[in-house]
């Protein structure tokens, strides 16, 4: 395969809404709503205020809306802020096989582009939006799935940017050459180091924002005739060669146009790293079955794959930042033992220093298992010992929210309203009701700018 990017780009340019299977269309609508939910909830995160304030320094413009706020910004800046809001609470959906949050940078870029085109008198229909989402997801998830080695870069940013660019190119009706140039130009803006993940800093979510911004600016440059590199996956310094190092393209590329990656995306029911969800799931099942409380617990041991150990096996610390705590398995597991679930309020300042939580976290041991798949999320095994000597053990093959273990419609809507109520600005419930209804019937929508209008105070 001389340049493996080319068949992927042909897939983007040649596929229309009418080619999409029903399950991909259904998944698109489900995860568009879920991504909006996360962005609205993230607008209430204090650091989102600082991000927005910085974005106002990058230039003025009113084409694109910031979700959950009355602010408008130039499209690249709105995309960056909204992507940060989507990811900052670690609530956004995930493609486990590719180890990435594929909708975050993509939807932030797409909706900024929808607003921009609306301001020019060009409506983007629901069918056009769904097709762009599906193609962007196929690009990012296919590239991520080709990796066979341990993750070295933060794929929601590095690979997510390719998906955001392809999706925006689809909305602009780019041909093959323009789309190929845009993706190449995005590679020049690719970022997403893992140091921000290790330290739990706000840069993690900002990197997703940079990918969303890059999706728009790459298309702007390509539209004006700027040429980008072409062999950006397997060239001498291509992404897979330089950033992933170990990869196998053939089995993934054989499924292009046959398997739509949207159908492999799963929900995150809890605002914490997806790799913590297996243990949350296990503890919830055990609590429901046996009814113990935090005062009954003597010790908890979790055996988790190498990827999970590397990303969320970090030790509990007395005064963690919200970003650190959401990616700390002992802390998240302790919250679940104490409260029965994990909600955004568990990462507010007072909750982060709650002594009872840290006391339970100290009883939780995390052990790396012998799973040989460097990208595996599970299975994960939890052993919980009570003070009276009672021992429970449970193995979770797939966590709640996985496509094979999906959230019910009721839980999806429950999450939406929890996020709606956490928005930076209180918005009428009728707006939320209208948003849910319109997305349910998205294929019939004439101008999808109506969606962002409903998310503005």
VOPAGU-2260 file (C-alpha; in pm, 1 decimal, decimal comma):
REM VOPAGU-2260
SITE   aa  ch    i         X         Y         Z
SITE  UNK   A    0       0,0       0,0       0,0
SITE  UNK   A    1     190,4     303,6    -129,0
SITE  UNK   A    2       6,2     571,2      69,0
SITE  UNK   A    3    -254,2     427,2     307,8
SITE  UNK   A    4    -404,6     769,5     369,4
SITE  UNK   A    5    -544,2     780,5      15,7
SITE  UNK   A    6    -810,3     504,6      49,0
SITE  UNK   A    7    -919,9     660,0     377,7
SITE  UNK   A    8    -960,5     999,5     209,2
SITE  UNK   A    9   -1151,2     842,4     -80,8
SITE  UNK   A   10   -1384,3     687,4     178,9
SITE  UNK   A   11   -1448,2    1033,5     324,7
SITE  UNK   A   12   -1514,1    1207,8      -5,2
SITE  UNK   A   13   -1711,1     927,0    -171,5
SITE  UNK   A   14   -1944,1     830,3     116,2
SITE  UNK   A   15   -2276,8    1008,3     158,0
SITE  UNK   A   16   -2551,0     994,7     419,7
SITE  UNK   A   17   -2741,5     747,2     203,6
SITE  UNK   A   18   -2452,0     501,1     226,2
SITE  UNK   A   19   -2457,2     486,5     606,0
SITE  UNK   A   20   -2613,6     185,7     778,9
SITE  UNK   A   21   -2896,4     245,3    1025,9
SITE  UNK   A   22   -2686,1     151,6    1330,2
SITE  UNK   A   23   -2422,7     413,6    1241,3
SITE  UNK   A   24   -2690,6     683,5    1201,5
SITE  UNK   A   25   -2843,2     585,2    1534,1
SITE  UNK   A   26   -2501,5     594,5    1705,2
SITE  UNK   A   27   -2429,1     936,2    1555,6
SITE  UNK   A   28   -2742,8    1082,2    1712,3
SITE  UNK   A   29   -2678,2     917,7    2048,3
SITE  UNK   A   30   -2322,1    1046,6    2075,4
SITE  UNK   A   31   -2393,0    1392,0    1934,2
SITE  UNK   A   32   -2635,5    1439,6    2224,3
SITE  UNK   A   33   -2386,3    1290,7    2469,2
SITE  UNK   A   34   -2106,5    1518,4    2345,6
SITE  UNK   A   35   -2327,9    1825,1    2379,0
SITE  UNK   A   36   -2405,9    1709,3    2734,5
SITE  UNK   A   37   -2038,2    1693,6    2825,4
SITE  UNK   A   38   -1964,7    2033,9    2671,5
SITE  UNK   A   39   -2248,8    2195,8    2865,2
SITE  UNK   A   40   -2136,7    2042,6    3193,8
SITE  UNK   A   41   -1777,7    2141,4    3123,1
SITE  UNK   A   42   -1880,9    2504,6    3081,4
SITE  UNK   A   43   -1941,2    2507,3    3456,8
SITE  UNK   A   44   -1584,2    2395,0    3535,4
SITE  UNK   A   45   -1393,1    2694,3    3679,1
SITE  UNK   A   46   -1097,1    2638,3    3446,0
SITE  UNK   A   47   -1331,7    2677,1    3148,9
SITE  UNK   A   48   -1370,2    3043,6    3247,0
SITE  UNK   A   49    -995,9    3094,7    3219,9
SITE  UNK   A   50    -984,5    2913,7    2886,0
SITE  UNK   A   51   -1263,5    3133,0    2751,2
SITE  UNK   A   52   -1093,9    3449,0    2878,8
SITE  UNK   A   53    -773,9    3350,2    2700,1
SITE  UNK   A   54    -965,6    3274,0    2380,2
SITE  UNK   A   55   -1106,4    3627,6    2379,1
SITE  UNK   A   56    -743,9    3745,6    2346,3
SITE  UNK   A   57    -697,4    3552,3    2020,2
SITE  UNK   A   58    -911,6    3780,0    1807,2
SITE  UNK   A   59   -1268,6    3898,3    1779,4
SITE  UNK   A   60   -1556,1    3755,1    1584,5
SITE  UNK   A   61   -1912,3    3643,1    1639,5
SITE  UNK   A   62   -1965,1    3359,9    1395,4
SITE  UNK   A   63   -1954,4    3066,6    1641,6
SITE  UNK   A   64   -2113,4    3011,8    1980,5
SITE  UNK   A   65   -1958,9    2885,1    2302,5
SITE  UNK   A   66   -2186,7    2619,2    2448,8
SITE  UNK   A   67   -2366,8    2701,9    2771,4
SITE  UNK   A   68   -2261,4    3066,7    2747,1
SITE  UNK   A   69   -2363,5    3386,7    2575,1
SITE  UNK   A   70   -2015,2    3435,3    2422,8
SITE  UNK   A   71   -1937,0    3415,9    2053,5
SITE  UNK   A   72   -1591,0    3375,2    1901,1
SITE  UNK   A   73   -1418,5    3319,4    1567,2
SITE  UNK   A   74   -1469,9    2954,4    1464,6
SITE  UNK   A   75   -1118,3    2826,4    1553,4
SITE  UNK   A   76   -1138,7    2981,2    1900,8
SITE  UNK   A   77   -1492,6    2856,0    1963,7
SITE  UNK   A   78   -1383,0    2508,2    1858,3
SITE  UNK   A   79   -1090,8    2517,9    2103,3
SITE  UNK   A   80   -1304,5    2633,5    2396,6
SITE  UNK   A   81   -1591,2    2392,6    2330,3
SITE  UNK   A   82   -1353,0    2098,9    2291,2
SITE  UNK   A   83   -1193,8    2185,2    2623,5
SITE  UNK   A   84   -1537,7    2199,6    2785,0
SITE  UNK   A   85   -1627,3    1861,3    2635,9
SITE  UNK   A   86   -1319,5    1685,2    2772,3
SITE  UNK   A   87   -1230,7    1869,3    3092,1
SITE  UNK   A   88   -1461,2    1660,2    3314,4
SITE  UNK   A   89   -1346,2    1326,2    3163,1
SITE  UNK   A   90   -1712,4    1258,5    3080,0
SITE  UNK   A   91   -1687,8    1226,0    2700,4
SITE  UNK   A   92   -1751,6     905,5    2505,1
SITE  UNK   A   93   -1471,3     668,3    2413,0
SITE  UNK   A   94   -1356,4     422,4    2147,8
SITE  UNK   A   95   -1175,0     167,6    2361,1
SITE  UNK   A   96   -1008,7     -19,1    2075,2
SITE  UNK   A   97    -839,1     298,2    1958,4
SITE  UNK   A   98    -785,7     438,6    2309,7
SITE  UNK   A   99    -933,2     775,7    2224,3
SITE  UNK   A  100   -1227,0    1010,0    2281,2
SITE  UNK   A  101   -1321,0    1044,4    1913,7
SITE  UNK   A  102   -1614,5    1287,8    1935,2
SITE  UNK   A  103   -1458,7    1565,1    2144,6
SITE  UNK   A  104   -1237,9    1757,6    1902,9
SITE  UNK   A  105   -1456,1    1649,1    1610,3
SITE  UNK   A  106   -1790,8    1784,2    1738,2
SITE  UNK   A  107   -1637,2    2105,6    1867,8
SITE  UNK   A  108   -1486,4    2172,7    1524,8
SITE  UNK   A  109   -1796,8    2066,7    1333,1
SITE  UNK   A  110   -2040,8    2283,1    1527,3
SITE  UNK   A  111   -1811,8    2586,7    1504,6
SITE  UNK   A  112   -1809,1    2524,3    1130,0
SITE  UNK   A  113   -2190,0    2487,1    1125,0
SITE  UNK   A  114   -2224,9    2824,0    1299,1
SITE  UNK   A  115   -1976,4    2981,6    1057,6
SITE  UNK   A  116   -2162,1    2856,6     751,5
SITE  UNK   A  117   -2494,2    2964,0     903,2
SITE  UNK   A  118   -2352,0    3315,7     941,0
SITE  UNK   A  119   -2275,2    3307,1     567,1
SITE  UNK   A  120   -2629,7    3202,5     485,3
SITE  UNK   A  121   -2535,2    2839,8     417,0
SITE  UNK   A  122   -2742,6    2589,3     617,9
SITE  UNK   A  123   -2588,3    2253,5     710,9
SITE  UNK   A  124   -2855,1    1984,4     722,2
SITE  UNK   A  125   -2884,7    1706,6     975,8
SITE  UNK   A  126   -2794,5    1450,3     712,4
SITE  UNK   A  127   -2480,2    1641,6     619,9
SITE  UNK   A  128   -2381,6    1664,6     987,2
SITE  UNK   A  129   -2435,5    1292,7    1047,6
SITE  UNK   A  130   -2228,3    1200,7     741,3
SITE  UNK   A  131   -1945,0    1431,9     852,2
SITE  UNK   A  132   -1946,8    1280,9    1202,3
SITE  UNK   A  133   -1937,6     927,0    1064,9
SITE  UNK   A  134   -1647,8    1002,7     830,0
SITE  UNK   A  135   -1445,7    1188,9    1091,8
SITE  UNK   A  136   -1486,6     898,9    1335,0
SITE  UNK   A  137   -1382,2     648,0    1067,9
SITE  UNK   A  138   -1063,8     847,7    1006,4
SITE  UNK   A  139    -956,3     894,4    1367,2
SITE  UNK   A  140   -1053,5     548,5    1490,1
SITE  UNK   A  141    -901,6     367,5    1191,0
SITE  UNK   A  142    -567,0     541,1    1243,6
SITE  UNK   A  143    -580,2     469,8    1617,6
SITE  UNK   A  144    -674,3     104,3    1564,7
SITE  UNK   A  145    -375,0      56,7    1334,6
SITE  UNK   A  146    -142,4     108,0    1632,0
SITE  UNK   A  147     -26,7    -215,4    1794,6
SITE  UNK   A  148     212,6     -71,0    2050,0
SITE  UNK   A  149     175,5     110,2    2383,5
SITE  UNK   A  150      22,9     457,8    2354,2
SITE  UNK   A  151     296,2     722,0    2350,7
SITE  UNK   A  152      90,8    1028,7    2252,9
SITE  UNK   A  153    -251,7    1142,3    2373,4
SITE  UNK   A  154    -465,3    1008,5    2090,0
SITE  UNK   A  155    -779,0    1217,3    2162,4
SITE  UNK   A  156    -562,8    1511,9    2055,9
SITE  UNK   A  157    -311,9    1367,4    1809,3
SITE  UNK   A  158    -545,8    1134,4    1620,1
SITE  UNK   A  159    -859,4    1328,0    1710,9
SITE  UNK   A  160    -727,6    1619,3    1507,4
SITE  UNK   A  161    -722,7    1406,0    1191,9
SITE  UNK   A  162   -1086,9    1315,5    1251,3
SITE  UNK   A  163   -1187,4    1676,9    1314,6
SITE  UNK   A  164   -1013,8    1787,6     994,3
SITE  UNK   A  165   -1171,1    1516,5     779,9
SITE  UNK   A  166   -1515,1    1593,4     922,9
SITE  UNK   A  167   -1483,7    1966,4     855,2
SITE  UNK   A  168   -1358,5    1892,8     504,2
SITE  UNK   A  169   -1667,5    1678,9     452,5
SITE  UNK   A  170   -1894,4    1965,8     561,8
SITE  UNK   A  171   -1720,1    2196,8     314,5
SITE  UNK   A  172   -1769,4    1943,3      33,7
SITE  UNK   A  173   -1395,9    1923,1     -34,5
SITE  UNK   A  174   -1279,8    1692,2    -309,9
SITE  UNK   A  175   -1004,9    1434,1    -273,6
SITE  UNK   A  176    -705,8    1667,8    -318,7
SITE  UNK   A  177    -834,6    1937,1     -85,3
SITE  UNK   A  178    -917,3    1681,9     185,6
SITE  UNK   A  179    -578,6    1514,8     147,5
SITE  UNK   A  180    -407,1    1852,8     179,9
SITE  UNK   A  181    -616,4    1947,1     483,7
SITE  UNK   A  182    -526,8    1626,9     670,0
SITE  UNK   A  183    -161,2    1680,7     581,5
SITE  UNK   A  184    -177,1    2036,6     710,7
SITE  UNK   A  185    -332,7    1908,5    1032,0
SITE  UNK   A  186     -37,4    1676,7    1081,6
SITE  UNK   A  187     181,7    1985,5    1100,9
SITE  UNK   A  188     -32,9    2106,8    1392,1
SITE  UNK   A  189     -60,3    1771,1    1567,7
SITE  UNK   A  190      12,0    1776,8    1938,5
SITE  UNK   A  191     -87,2    1574,9    2239,1
SITE  UNK   A  192     192,2    1461,6    2466,6
SITE  UNK   A  193     121,3    1230,9    2760,0
SITE  UNK   A  194     308,0    1436,4    3018,8
SITE  UNK   A  195      -8,3    1636,7    3081,8
SITE  UNK   A  196    -186,3    1308,5    3156,7
SITE  UNK   A  197      84,1    1193,1    3397,9
SITE  UNK   A  198      75,0    1519,3    3592,0
SITE  UNK   A  199    -302,1    1567,4    3564,1
SITE  UNK   A  200    -282,4    1923,3    3433,6
SITE  UNK   A  201    -540,6    2126,0    3241,4
SITE  UNK   A  202    -324,9    2096,2    2931,8
SITE  UNK   A  203    -479,3    1754,1    2875,7
SITE  UNK   A  204    -817,1    1900,7    2780,4
SITE  UNK   A  205    -654,7    2195,7    2607,5
SITE  UNK   A  206    -474,8    1957,8    2372,8
SITE  UNK   A  207    -815,7    1833,1    2260,2
SITE  UNK   A  208    -903,5    2198,2    2201,9
SITE  UNK   A  209    -590,4    2252,1    1992,8
SITE  UNK   A  210    -692,2    1952,8    1776,1
SITE  UNK   A  211   -1039,4    2099,5    1721,3
SITE  UNK   A  212    -894,6    2438,9    1633,2
SITE  UNK   A  213    -649,8    2271,1    1396,4
SITE  UNK   A  214    -933,4    2093,5    1219,0
SITE  UNK   A  215   -1078,1    2428,1    1113,2
SITE  UNK   A  216    -752,8    2609,6    1037,9
SITE  UNK   A  217    -625,7    2316,0     831,8
SITE  UNK   A  218    -936,8    2331,0     615,3
SITE  UNK   A  219    -905,1    2710,2     587,9
SITE  UNK   A  220    -550,9    2671,8     455,1
SITE  UNK   A  221    -639,8    2390,0     216,6
SITE  UNK   A  222    -935,1    2589,2      84,3
SITE  UNK   A  223    -696,3    2870,8      -7,6
SITE  UNK   A  224    -472,1    2635,7    -200,7
SITE  UNK   A  225    -200,7    2566,8      58,4
SITE  UNK   A  226     -55,6    2221,8      -0,6
SITE  UNK   A  227      16,7    1982,0     283,4
SITE  UNK   A  228     236,1    1670,7     300,7
SITE  UNK   A  229      64,2    1362,4     164,7
SITE  UNK   A  230     217,7    1049,4     316,6
SITE  UNK   A  231     144,5    1156,8     672,9
SITE  UNK   A  232      83,1     808,3     814,1
SITE  UNK   A  233     367,2     588,1     689,3
SITE  UNK   A  234     609,7     832,9     533,0
SITE  UNK   A  235     962,4     863,5     671,3
SITE  UNK   A  236     832,1    1089,3     948,7
SITE  UNK   A  237     464,7     996,7     925,4
SITE  UNK   A  238     238,7     976,8    1228,7
SITE  UNK   A  239     238,0     597,9    1265,7
SITE  UNK   A  240     613,9     578,7    1211,0
SITE  UNK   A  241     711,3     865,6    1437,5
SITE  UNK   A  242     443,4     868,4    1709,1
SITE  UNK   A  243     311,8     512,8    1734,0
SITE  UNK   A  244     615,2     318,6    1601,4
SITE  UNK   A  245     436,4     -20,1    1608,6
SITE  UNK   A  246     142,3     -56,7    1370,5
SITE  UNK   A  247     -43,9    -288,9    1134,4
SITE  UNK   A  248    -264,0    -115,9     878,9
SITE  UNK   A  249    -392,8    -401,4     662,7
SITE  UNK   A  250    -662,3    -558,0     887,7
SITE  UNK   A  251    -806,6    -217,9     977,6
SITE  UNK   A  252    -801,5     -82,9     623,0
SITE  UNK   A  253    -975,5    -399,0     498,8
SITE  UNK   A  254   -1281,0    -289,1     697,4
SITE  UNK   A  255   -1306,3      63,0     551,2
SITE  UNK   A  256   -1659,9     110,6     423,3
SITE  UNK   A  257   -1767,5    -217,5     582,7
SITE  UNK   A  258   -1737,9    -139,0     954,2
SITE  UNK   A  259   -1844,6     206,8    1067,9
SITE  UNK   A  260   -1647,8     293,5    1379,7
SITE  UNK   A  261   -1933,4     496,2    1528,6
SITE  UNK   A  262   -2095,8     164,9    1617,3
SITE  UNK   A  263   -1794,3      84,4    1837,9
SITE  UNK   A  264   -1813,0     402,5    2048,0
SITE  UNK   A  265   -1927,2     372,5    2409,9
SITE  UNK   A  266   -2064,5     600,8    2681,1
SITE  UNK   A  267   -1884,9     712,8    2992,2
SITE  UNK   A  268   -2149,9     710,6    3267,2
SITE  UNK   A  269   -1906,2     859,3    3519,5
SITE  UNK   A  270   -1687,0    1174,5    3500,2
SITE  UNK   A  271   -1357,5     991,4    3547,8
SITE  UNK   A  272   -1105,6     818,4    3324,5
SITE  UNK   A  273   -1267,7     536,5    3126,3
SITE  UNK   A  274   -1006,0     296,1    3259,5
SITE  UNK   A  275   -1153,1     347,1    3608,7
SITE  UNK   A  276   -1501,9     244,6    3494,3
SITE  UNK   A  277   -1435,2    -129,0    3522,1
SITE  UNK   A  278   -1362,7     -99,4    3892,7
SITE  UNK   A  279   -1654,3     141,7    3945,6
SITE  UNK   A  280   -1878,1    -113,9    3774,5
SITE  UNK   A  281   -1741,5    -397,2    3989,7
SITE  UNK   A  282   -1788,6    -208,4    4316,6
SITE  UNK   A  283   -2141,5    -102,1    4224,6
SITE  UNK   A  284   -2236,5    -461,6    4145,6
SITE  UNK   A  285   -2090,4    -586,7    4474,8
SITE  UNK   A  286   -2257,1    -310,2    4678,6
SITE  UNK   A  287   -2593,7    -381,5    4515,8
SITE  UNK   A  288   -2561,7    -754,2    4583,1
SITE  UNK   A  289   -2419,4    -744,4    4936,5
SITE  UNK   A  290   -2511,0    -405,1    5082,1
SITE  UNK   A  291   -2184,4    -324,0    5261,9
SITE  UNK   A  292   -2079,6      31,0    5354,4
SITE  UNK   A  293   -1746,2     209,2    5361,5
SITE  UNK   A  294   -1713,2     124,1    5730,9
SITE  UNK   A  295   -1722,2    -248,2    5649,3
SITE  UNK   A  296   -1432,0    -243,6    5402,9
SITE  UNK   A  297   -1091,8    -376,9    5508,1
SITE  UNK   A  298    -907,1    -399,6    5177,0
SITE  UNK   A  299    -963,6    -378,3    4800,5
SITE  UNK   A  300    -730,8    -518,9    4534,1
SITE  UNK   A  301    -769,3    -444,1    4164,5
SITE  UNK   A  302    -579,2    -631,6    3891,4
SITE  UNK   A  303    -574,7    -418,1    3576,1
SITE  UNK   A  304    -402,5    -431,8    3234,0
SITE  UNK   A  305     -73,4    -247,6    3169,2
SITE  UNK   A  306    -244,9      42,4    2985,9
SITE  UNK   A  307    -479,6     100,3    3278,1
SITE  UNK   A  308    -199,0      69,7    3530,1
SITE  UNK   A  309       9,5     323,7    3341,8
SITE  UNK   A  310    -271,4     576,9    3299,0
SITE  UNK   A  311    -487,3     547,0    3614,4
SITE  UNK   A  312    -281,5     335,3    3853,2
SITE  UNK   A  313    -131,5     649,9    4007,4
SITE  UNK   A  314    -119,8     677,0    4388,4
SITE  UNK   A  315    -375,5     871,0    4586,3
SITE  UNK   A  316    -246,5    1201,5    4726,1
SITE  UNK   A  317    -398,5    1416,7    5004,1
SITE  UNK   A  318    -482,9    1724,0    4794,7
SITE  UNK   A  319    -524,3    1619,0    4433,1
SITE  UNK   A  320    -626,7    1851,2    4153,3
SITE  UNK   A  321    -956,2    1757,5    3984,8
SITE  UNK   A  322    -766,0    1644,4    3674,6
SITE  UNK   A  323    -534,8    1420,9    3879,6
SITE  UNK   A  324    -818,9    1275,8    4086,7
SITE  UNK   A  325   -1031,6    1182,0    3785,4
SITE  UNK   A  326    -742,4     969,6    3661,9
SITE  UNK   A  327    -655,1     815,4    4000,0
SITE  UNK   A  328    -811,7     471,1    4038,1
SITE  UNK   A  329    -776,1     448,2    4419,1
SITE  UNK   A  330    -951,5     784,1    4463,1
SITE  UNK   A  331   -1230,6     704,5    4217,0
SITE  UNK   A  332   -1283,1     358,3    4365,2
SITE  UNK   A  333   -1298,3     508,7    4714,1
SITE  UNK   A  334   -1567,3     754,2    4601,8
SITE  UNK   A  335   -1769,4     462,3    4465,8
SITE  UNK   A  336   -1737,1     270,2    4791,7
SITE  UNK   A  337   -1842,1     574,4    4994,0
SITE  UNK   A  338   -2117,2     715,1    4771,1
SITE  UNK   A  339   -2223,5     427,1    4550,1
SITE  UNK   A  340   -2149,4     621,9    4230,6
SITE  UNK   A  341   -1928,0     895,6    4086,0
SITE  UNK   A  342   -2069,0    1237,3    3989,9
SITE  UNK   A  343   -1910,5    1572,1    3891,2
SITE  UNK   A  344   -1952,6    1712,3    4243,3
SITE  UNK   A  345   -1707,1    1449,7    4371,8
SITE  UNK   A  346   -1424,8    1652,9    4217,4
SITE  UNK   A  347   -1509,3    1987,4    4371,5
SITE  UNK   A  348   -1262,2    2141,0    4615,1
SITE  UNK   A  349   -1421,9    2023,9    4940,9
SITE  UNK   A  350   -1480,3    1671,6    4811,7
SITE  UNK   A  351   -1122,1    1635,3    4693,3
SITE  UNK   A  352    -983,6    1672,8    5045,7
SITE  UNK   A  353   -1248,2    1465,4    5224,5
SITE  UNK   A  354   -1053,7    1257,4    5478,0
SITE  UNK   A  355   -1298,4     967,4    5468,1
SITE  UNK   A  356   -1241,6     924,1    5095,3
SITE  UNK   A  357    -863,4     923,5    5129,2
SITE  UNK   A  358    -887,6     680,5    5421,4
SITE  UNK   A  359   -1066,3     430,3    5197,3
SITE  UNK   A  360    -830,2     504,4    4906,3
SITE  UNK   A  361    -539,8     399,5    5128,8
SITE  UNK   A  362    -697,4      52,3    5149,9
SITE  UNK   A  363    -702,5       6,9    4773,2
SITE  UNK   A  364    -414,2    -174,2    4604,8
SITE  UNK   A  365    -371,8    -161,0    4227,5
SITE  UNK   A  366    -170,8    -437,8    4059,8
SITE  UNK   A  367     -65,8    -461,8    3696,1
SITE  UNK   A  368    -180,1    -791,7    3545,9
SITE  UNK   A  369     -13,3    -996,5    3270,3
SITE  UNK   A  370    -236,8    -885,4    2980,9
SITE  UNK   A  371     -14,4    -876,5    2671,5
SITE  UNK   A  372    -229,3    -632,8    2473,9
SITE  UNK   A  373     -71,0    -287,4    2524,5
SITE  UNK   A  374    -401,7    -116,1    2435,1
SITE  UNK   A  375    -640,1    -332,1    2640,9
SITE  UNK   A  376    -881,0    -166,5    2884,2
SITE  UNK   A  377    -997,5    -492,6    3036,1
SITE  UNK   A  378   -1080,0    -734,3    3169,9
SITE  UNK   A  379   -1023,4    -604,1    3520,9
SITE  UNK   A  380   -1063,3    -806,0    3842,0
SITE  UNK   A  381   -1158,4    -669,2    4182,3
SITE  UNK   A  382   -1124,5    -847,9    4515,3
SITE  UNK   A  383   -1293,3    -679,9    4811,6
SITE  UNK   A  384   -1239,4    -797,3    5169,6
SITE  UNK   A  385   -1466,7    -688,4    5455,7
SITE  UNK   A  386   -1352,8    -644,2    5814,8
SITE  UNK   A  387   -1538,4    -959,7    5917,1
SITE  UNK   A  388   -1327,6   -1162,4    5674,4
SITE  UNK   A  389   -1590,4   -1194,3    5401,8
SITE  UNK   A  390   -1426,0   -1194,2    5059,8
SITE  UNK   A  391   -1584,8   -1098,8    4727,1
SITE  UNK   A  392   -1421,5   -1130,6    4387,4
SITE  UNK   A  393   -1554,6   -1018,6    4051,6
SITE  UNK   A  394   -1415,7    -996,7    3698,1
SITE  UNK   A  395   -1544,7    -727,1    3462,4
SITE  UNK   A  396   -1494,9    -812,4    3096,9
SITE  UNK   A  397   -1660,1    -495,7    2965,3
SITE  UNK   A  398   -1760,0    -190,7    3166,5
SITE  UNK   A  399   -2103,0     -32,2    3164,5
SITE  UNK   A  400   -2137,8     198,0    2863,3
SITE  UNK   A  401   -1956,3     -36,9    2624,5
SITE  UNK   A  402   -2147,4     -97,7    2297,2
SITE  UNK   A  403   -2195,2    -457,8    2416,8
SITE  UNK   A  404   -2312,5    -334,5    2758,3
SITE  UNK   A  405   -2482,9      -7,7    2661,4
SITE  UNK   A  406   -2646,1     256,9    2872,6
SITE  UNK   A  407   -3023,2     241,9    2860,9
SITE  UNK   A  408   -3206,4     532,3    2699,6
SITE  UNK   A  409   -3322,1     637,1    3046,8
SITE  UNK   A  410   -2962,1     656,5    3172,0
SITE  UNK   A  411   -2856,5     847,1    2862,7
SITE  UNK   A  412   -3125,2    1108,3    2924,0
SITE  UNK   A  413   -3049,6    1115,6    3297,0
SITE  UNK   A  414   -2687,5    1202,8    3214,0
SITE  UNK   A  415   -2804,3    1470,9    2970,7
SITE  UNK   A  416   -3012,3    1648,9    3235,7
SITE  UNK   A  417   -2738,9    1619,0    3498,4
SITE  UNK   A  418   -2503,0    1790,0    3256,0
SITE  UNK   A  419   -2764,1    2045,8    3146,6
SITE  UNK   A  420   -2811,8    2153,7    3507,5
SITE  UNK   A  421   -2433,1    2185,7    3556,1
SITE  UNK   A  422   -2394,4    2436,7    3272,4
SITE  UNK   A  423   -2226,9    2771,4    3344,6
SITE  UNK   A  424   -2555,1    2949,9    3280,6
SITE  UNK   A  425   -2899,4    2828,8    3374,6
SITE  UNK   A  426   -3097,4    2771,3    3056,8
SITE  UNK   A  427   -3468,2    2697,4    3021,7
SITE  UNK   A  428   -3556,5    2330,8    3044,2
SITE  UNK   A  429   -3766,3    2375,1    2730,2
SITE  UNK   A  430   -3441,3    2432,4    2539,5
SITE  UNK   A  431   -3308,0    2100,8    2663,5
SITE  UNK   A  432   -3630,5    1922,4    2577,4
SITE  UNK   A  433   -3619,5    2071,9    2227,5
SITE  UNK   A  434   -3253,0    1972,1    2185,4
SITE  UNK   A  435   -3326,2    1608,7    2270,9
SITE  UNK   A  436   -3623,6    1599,5    2034,8
SITE  UNK   A  437   -3440,0    1761,2    1743,6
SITE  UNK   A  438   -3142,8    1524,8    1772,4
SITE  UNK   A  439   -3380,0    1228,2    1778,9
SITE  UNK   A  440   -3505,3    1352,8    1439,2
SITE  UNK   A  441   -3171,9    1493,1    1320,3
SITE  UNK   A  442   -3191,9    1349,0     970,8
SITE  UNK   A  443   -3490,6    1578,7     905,0
SITE  UNK   A  444   -3328,9    1902,5    1028,9
SITE  UNK   A  445   -3274,5    2174,1     766,2
SITE  UNK   A  446   -3020,9    2391,6     952,7
SITE  UNK   A  447   -2824,6    2236,6    1238,9
SITE  UNK   A  448   -2720,8    2578,5    1369,9
SITE  UNK   A  449   -3047,6    2540,8    1560,4
SITE  UNK   A  450   -2862,1    2299,8    1790,5
SITE  UNK   A  451   -2607,0    2554,6    1910,6
SITE  UNK   A  452   -2879,7    2817,4    1942,0
SITE  UNK   A  453   -3054,5    2592,9    2195,6
SITE  UNK   A  454   -2730,6    2565,2    2395,3
SITE  UNK   A  455   -2689,8    2940,6    2431,3
SITE  UNK   A  456   -2849,7    3128,2    2724,6
